[in-house]
Amino acid sequence: MVNKKLTKKQLQEKQLLEDKKFRKHMIIGFSLLLMVAIVVLVFFLYWCDTKFFYRSYSLYGDEIPHNLICMNGNKLEHHESVQFIYNANVFYACSEKCKEHIFRHYDKVAFVADAFSGDTICKSDALIGLKERGKPDIVYFKNMQNLKNYYAAKQEK
């Protein structure tokens, strides 16, 4: 067996290379861990905002479920709305204040013009869509054909 002895200088150089490699791996590992922690915390702390942002873009051009909007404020909500029945119609409101406003001002709040045809429709019977991509404002439609025509006309502009 051949005995390989390293000189003191070679040993120091080898040690420096190993230390450099170790520091490089530690920096990369710590950076990845930090990035993962930040992403997890952002989604954990801002989950409602993240869902809302996603919905405001992904639901554009499609029918929006009624439980995601407030029929008093005509806005897409961060959370699911409360369902209630008034005058044999099912409405959705984000708070008790909005619910009471619909009760008190039923004739003004419960009916709206179709965004495409202009016909007056009850919000509880209407299909719902986003007015603009990325914005919480909503519009109501009498039927699916009006909804499709509305978005087709918006794309042409």
N, C-alpha and C positions, 0 to 999 in steps of 0.2 A: 504494500500500500504506500502510495506516494503522499508524503506529508506536505500539504500546501500551507505555508505560513505567509500571512500577509504582513506587510510592513505597517508601521504605525500610520503613515500617511495614507496608504491604500485603505486601511481600516476606517480612517476618518472620512475619506471620500465616499466609501460605501455607506457609512452611517448617514452622511449628509444626503445622499441620493434616496435612501430609504425614508428619512425624515421628510424630505421634499414630497415624495410620493404619498406618504401618510397624510401630510397636511393637505395636499390636493384632494385626496379622497374625503377627508373630514370636511373641507369647505364645500365640496359638492354635495355630500350627504346632508350637512346642516342646511344648505340652501334649499334643497328639495324638501326637507322636513318643514322648514319655515314656510315655503310656498304652499305645501299641502295644508298646514295649519291655518294659514290665512284664508285659503279657499273654503275650508270647512267652516271656519268662523263666519265668513261673509254669508254663506248659505244658511248657516244655523241662525245667525242674528237677523238677517234680512230676508228670510224665506218668503214672507208675505209680499214684500216688495219685488222679489225675484219672480214669483208667480204672476204678480200683477203685470210686470214688465213683459214677461213672456206672453201672457194672454193678450195684452194690448197690441202685440204684433202678430201673433199666430192666429187669432180669431178674426182678423180682418178678412172680409170676403165670405165669411161663414155665418151661420145662424148662431147667436149667443144664447146659452141656456138662461132662462129667466132668473134662476137663483143667484146669478153672478152680477146682477144689476140692481140699482135702486130706481124704482119707477117714479119716485117723487123728484129726484135730482137728475134723472136721465143720464146716469153715469155708470161706467163699469166699476165695480167695487173690488177692494183688496181681499175681502172675505165674502162668504156666502151671506145672502140676505135672508130676512125673515119672511116667510109666506103667511098671508092672511086672506080671508075671504070677506068681501064686502059687496053687497048687491049682487050676489050669485056670481061674482067674478073673482078670480084668484090674482092677487097683487103681491109684489115683493117690495120690501122697504129695508133700508139699511139700519134704521133705528126706530125707536118708539115715536120720536119727534116727526119723522117722515111719515110714519103710519098714521099718526093723528092728523097730519096735514092733508093726507089723502082723504081721510074721513070727513074733514071739515070743508074741503074744497074739491069735492068729488067731480063736479061738472067741469071744472077748469083743468084739473090734474089728470083725470082718468082717461081723457080722450086726446088724441093727437093726430096730426095729419101724416098720411103715408109719405115717406121721403121721396118716393118716385112719382106716384100718381096724384098725390095731394088729397086723396079721399080721407075723410075723418074715420078713425078706427079707435076701438077701445084698446088700451095698452095690454090688458090681460089676454086678449085674443091675437095680438100682433106677433109677428116674427121680429127679432131684434138683431141688429147688426151694428158694427162700429162705423162712425162717421168718417174717421181718418185713421190710418195706420199709426199706432203708437200713442194715440190720444184716447182718453177715457169716455169721450162723448159718444152717445149712442143714437141711433135712428130706428124708427119703427116701420114695418112693412105689412101690408094687408095679406100678401101671399108670397110664396117662394119665387115666383116669376118676377115680381117687382124687386125683390132682393137681388136677384141675379142681374136684372136690367140696370139697377142702380150702380152696382159695382162694375158692370161692363161699360157704362157711360163714364164712370170715374176714371177707368183705365184709358179711355180714348183721349181724355184731356191732357 
